[in-house]
Amino acid sequence: MQDSKTTELIRQELWQEYWKKRDIDVRNQLAIEYMSIVRYYVYNLRSTYENYAEASDMLNQGCLALMEAVEKYNPSYNTKFESYASLRVKGAIIDYVRKQDWVPKRAKHEGKQFGEAMEELAVKLGHMPTNEEMAKHLNISVKEVEKILGEIYTFNLLSYEELLEQGLYGAKGYRESGPEPQSEPEQEMQDEELKAVLSQYLEELPEKERLILTLYYYEELKIKEIAYILDVSSSRVCQLHTAALGKMKKKLMSYLSEEE
């Protein structure tokens, strides 16, 4: 097994050769050298999107994005290739899943109506309604409520990922056209700014919603594990998670529109 110094030396030699000849075989060798980037994102995203895209398809999309990143990368961007490629690979995988149209129009419509009904009932009750209260309010079964919540949860999770990608790397650098990509220090400063804003929004959430997002995104616990900790059902965790994501998305969209 080669050490990191040897790996870096091989990569640099391949880059020099590729920039000189623009040979497809050399490009492919470079892509192989950085395949760990693709594997990392497929592994981390597959648990979220496994019901909507095959891991092999996500891997293929990641590989295509990686090869394109090799072709388009320019050292004058003042950022490491790993950083540049990571953004393109993750973005390509998420975009691929989004384009599968895995959320039917009916589900989107029902999800919107459900969200509005949830907000209306929350105002009336003075607290986030339980699944039983939502079922009674909508005159449907608790199982139907849980099914709708599952669809909304996954949809919100994907769109939040897209929005975060836009916030970190879309509206602020690494664009295909327009201004030249920003230097790494500038990008890092903007990333830190956005993270600070997200932390502020997180603190403004109700305690239980804040705890769920913290456990899910920072501690990387599963929904069932969070449900066990909070002594509630998994569907209840999904419901609170969905509500929290909706609030965070609204605030983040407002922040991004101000920044553009």
C-alpha positions as CSV (number, residue, x, y, z in Angstrom):
1,M,0.0,0.0,0.0
2,Q,1.5,3.3,-1.0
3,D,1.9,6.2,1.5
4,S,0.4,9.6,1.1
5,K,3.6,11.2,-0.2
6,T,3.9,8.6,-3.0
7,T,0.2,9.1,-3.8
8,E,0.6,12.8,-4.1
9,L,3.7,12.5,-6.2
10,I,1.8,10.1,-8.6
11,R,-1.1,12.5,-8.8
12,Q,1.1,15.5,-9.5
13,E,2.9,13.6,-12.3
14,L,-0.4,12.7,-13.8
15,W,-1.7,16.2,-13.6
16,Q,1.4,17.6,-15.4
17,E,1.0,15.0,-18.1
18,Y,-2.7,15.6,-18.5
19,W,-2.3,19.4,-18.7
20,K,0.3,18.9,-21.4
21,K,-1.4,16.4,-23.6
22,R,-5.1,16.4,-22.5
23,D,-5.1,12.6,-23.1
24,I,-8.3,10.7,-22.2
25,D,-6.4,7.8,-20.8
26,V,-4.5,10.1,-18.4
27,R,-7.8,11.7,-17.4
28,N,-9.2,8.3,-16.6
29,Q,-6.1,7.5,-14.5
30,L,-6.5,10.7,-12.6
31,A,-10.2,9.9,-12.0
32,I,-9.2,6.5,-10.6
33,E,-6.7,8.3,-8.2
34,Y,-9.6,10.3,-6.8
35,M,-12.3,7.6,-6.8
36,S,-12.4,7.8,-3.0
37,I,-14.3,11.1,-3.3
38,V,-17.1,9.3,-5.2
39,R,-17.2,6.4,-2.9
40,Y,-17.4,8.7,0.1
41,Y,-20.5,10.5,-1.1
42,V,-22.3,7.4,-2.4
43,Y,-21.8,5.8,1.0
44,N,-23.0,8.8,2.9
45,L,-26.0,9.6,0.7
46,R,-27.2,6.1,-0.1
47,S,-28.9,5.6,3.3
48,T,-31.0,8.7,2.6
49,Y,-31.9,8.0,-1.0
50,E,-31.7,4.2,-1.2
51,N,-35.5,4.0,-1.9
52,Y,-35.2,6.4,-4.9
53,A,-31.9,5.5,-6.6
54,E,-29.6,2.5,-6.9
55,A,-26.2,2.9,-5.3
56,S,-24.7,1.7,-8.6
57,D,-26.4,4.5,-10.5
58,M,-25.3,7.0,-7.9
59,L,-21.8,5.7,-8.3
60,N,-21.9,6.1,-12.1
61,Q,-23.1,9.7,-11.8
62,G,-20.4,10.4,-9.4
63,C,-17.8,9.0,-11.7
64,L,-19.0,11.0,-14.6
65,A,-18.9,14.2,-12.5
66,L,-15.4,13.3,-11.3
67,M,-14.1,12.9,-14.9
68,E,-15.8,16.2,-15.8
69,A,-14.1,17.8,-12.8
70,V,-10.7,16.6,-14.0
71,E,-11.4,18.1,-17.4
72,K,-12.6,21.5,-16.1
73,Y,-10.3,21.9,-13.1
74,N,-7.8,24.8,-13.4
75,P,-5.1,25.4,-10.7
76,S,-5.7,29.1,-11.1
77,Y,-8.9,28.6,-9.1
78,N,-6.7,28.7,-6.0
79,T,-8.5,25.7,-4.4
80,K,-7.5,22.1,-4.1
81,F,-8.8,19.7,-6.7
82,E,-10.3,17.5,-3.9
83,S,-12.5,20.4,-2.7
84,Y,-13.5,21.4,-6.3
85,A,-14.3,17.8,-7.3
86,S,-16.2,17.0,-4.0
87,L,-18.7,19.8,-4.7
88,R,-19.3,18.6,-8.3
89,V,-19.6,14.9,-7.3
90,K,-22.0,15.5,-4.5
91,G,-24.1,18.0,-6.5
92,A,-24.3,15.6,-9.4
93,I,-25.5,12.7,-7.2
94,I,-28.2,14.9,-5.6
95,D,-29.2,16.3,-8.9
96,Y,-29.5,12.8,-10.4
97,V,-31.8,11.7,-7.5
98,R,-33.9,14.8,-7.9
99,K,-34.4,14.2,-11.6
100,Q,-35.8,10.7,-11.0
101,D,-39.1,12.4,-10.2
102,W,-39.4,10.1,-7.3
103,V,-42.0,12.3,-5.6
104,P,-45.3,12.1,-7.5
105,K,-47.2,15.3,-8.2
106,R,-50.0,13.8,-6.1
107,A,-47.7,13.4,-3.1
108,K,-46.3,16.9,-3.5
109,H,-49.8,18.3,-3.5
110,E,-50.8,16.2,-0.5
111,G,-47.7,17.2,1.3
112,K,-48.4,20.9,0.8
113,Q,-51.9,20.5,2.0
114,F,-50.8,18.4,5.0
115,G,-48.2,21.0,5.9
116,E,-50.7,23.8,5.8
117,A,-53.1,21.7,7.9
118,M,-50.4,21.0,10.4
119,E,-49.6,24.7,10.8
120,E,-53.3,25.5,11.2
121,L,-53.8,22.9,13.9
122,A,-50.6,23.8,15.7
123,V,-51.8,27.4,16.0
124,K,-55.2,26.2,17.2
125,L,-53.8,23.7,19.8
126,G,-50.8,25.8,20.8
127,H,-48.4,22.9,20.2
128,M,-47.2,20.7,17.4
129,P,-50.0,18.2,16.8
130,T,-49.5,14.5,17.3
131,N,-50.2,12.0,14.6
132,E,-53.4,11.1,16.3
133,E,-54.5,14.7,16.4
134,M,-53.6,15.2,12.7
135,A,-55.6,12.0,11.8
136,K,-58.6,13.3,13.6
137,H,-58.3,16.8,12.1
138,L,-58.0,15.4,8.6
139,N,-60.5,12.6,9.1
140,I,-58.0,9.9,8.0
141,S,-56.2,7.1,9.8
142,V,-53.0,7.4,11.8
143,K,-51.3,5.0,9.3
144,E,-52.2,7.4,6.5
145,V,-50.7,10.3,8.5
146,E,-47.5,8.3,9.0
147,K,-47.3,7.5,5.3
148,I,-47.7,11.2,4.3
149,L,-45.1,12.2,6.9
150,G,-42.6,9.7,5.5
151,E,-43.0,11.2,2.0
152,I,-42.7,14.8,3.2
153,Y,-39.7,13.9,5.4
154,T,-37.7,12.4,2.5
155,F,-38.7,15.2,0.1
156,N,-37.8,17.9,2.6
157,L,-34.5,16.2,3.3
158,L,-33.5,16.2,-0.3
159,S,-34.6,19.8,-1.0
160,Y,-32.8,20.9,2.1
161,E,-29.6,19.2,0.9
162,E,-30.0,21.1,-2.5
163,L,-30.6,24.4,-0.8
164,L,-27.5,23.9,1.4
165,E,-25.5,23.1,-1.6
166,Q,-26.7,26.3,-3.2
167,G,-25.9,28.3,-0.1
168,L,-22.4,26.9,0.3
169,Y,-21.3,26.6,-3.3
170,G,-23.9,27.9,-5.7
171,A,-24.7,31.5,-4.9
172,K,-21.2,32.0,-3.5
173,G,-18.6,30.7,-5.9
174,Y,-17.7,27.6,-7.9
175,R,-20.1,28.7,-10.7
176,E,-20.0,27.3,-14.2
177,S,-20.1,30.8,-15.5
178,G,-20.0,34.4,-14.3
179,P,-17.3,35.6,-11.9
180,E,-14.1,33.6,-11.5
181,P,-14.3,31.1,-8.7
182,Q,-13.2,32.5,-5.4
183,S,-10.0,31.7,-3.7
184,E,-10.0,29.0,-1.0
185,P,-9.6,31.5,1.9
186,E,-12.5,33.6,0.7
187,Q,-14.7,30.5,0.2
188,E,-13.8,29.2,3.7
189,M,-14.8,32.6,5.2
190,Q,-18.2,32.5,3.4
191,D,-18.7,28.9,4.5
192,E,-18.0,29.8,8.1
193,E,-20.4,32.7,7.8
194,L,-23.2,30.4,6.5
195,K,-22.5,27.9,9.2
196,A,-22.8,30.6,11.9
197,V,-26.1,31.7,10.4
198,L,-27.4,28.1,10.4
199,S,-26.3,27.7,14.0
200,Q,-28.2,30.8,14.9
201,Y,-31.3,29.5,13.1
202,L,-30.9,26.2,14.9
203,E,-30.9,27.9,18.3
204,E,-34.1,29.7,17.5
205,L,-36.0,26.3,17.0
206,P,-38.1,24.8,19.8
207,E,-36.0,22.7,22.1
208,K,-37.2,19.3,20.9
209,E,-36.9,20.2,17.2
210,R,-33.4,21.6,17.8
211,L,-32.4,18.4,19.6
212,I,-33.6,16.2,16.8
213,L,-31.6,18.1,14.2
214,T,-28.6,18.1,16.4
215,L,-28.7,14.4,17.0
216,Y,-29.5,13.6,13.3
217,Y,-26.9,15.9,11.6
218,Y,-24.2,16.4,14.1
219,E,-24.3,13.1,16.1
220,E,-25.4,11.2,13.0
221,L,-28.0,9.1,14.8
222,K,-30.7,7.2,13.0
223,I,-34.4,8.1,13.4
224,K,-35.1,5.0,15.5
225,E,-32.2,5.9,17.8
226,I,-33.5,9.4,18.3
227,A,-37.0,8.1,18.9
228,Y,-35.6,5.8,21.6
229,I,-33.7,8.7,23.3
230,L,-36.8,11.0,23.2
231,D,-39.2,8.1,24.1
232,V,-41.5,8.9,21.2
233,S,-42.4,7.0,18.0
234,S,-40.2,7.1,14.9
235,S,-43.1,8.8,13.0
236,R,-43.2,11.5,15.7
237,V,-39.5,12.1,15.2
238,C,-40.1,12.4,11.4
239,Q,-42.9,14.8,12.0
240,L,-40.8,17.1,14.2
241,H,-37.9,16.7,11.9
242,T,-40.0,17.8,9.0
243,A,-41.3,20.8,10.8
244,A,-37.8,21.9,11.9
245,L,-36.5,21.5,8.3
246,G,-39.3,23.6,6.9
247,K,-38.5,26.4,9.3
248,M,-34.8,26.2,8.6
249,K,-35.4,26.2,4.8
250,K,-37.5,29.3,5.0
251,K,-34.9,31.2,6.9
252,L,-32.1,29.9,4.7
253,M,-33.9,30.9,1.5
254,S,-34.4,34.4,3.0
255,Y,-30.7,34.6,3.8
256,L,-29.6,33.5,0.4
257,S,-31.9,35.9,-1.4
258,E,-30.4,38.7,0.6
259,E,-26.8,37.6,-0.2
260,E,-27.3,37.4,-4.0
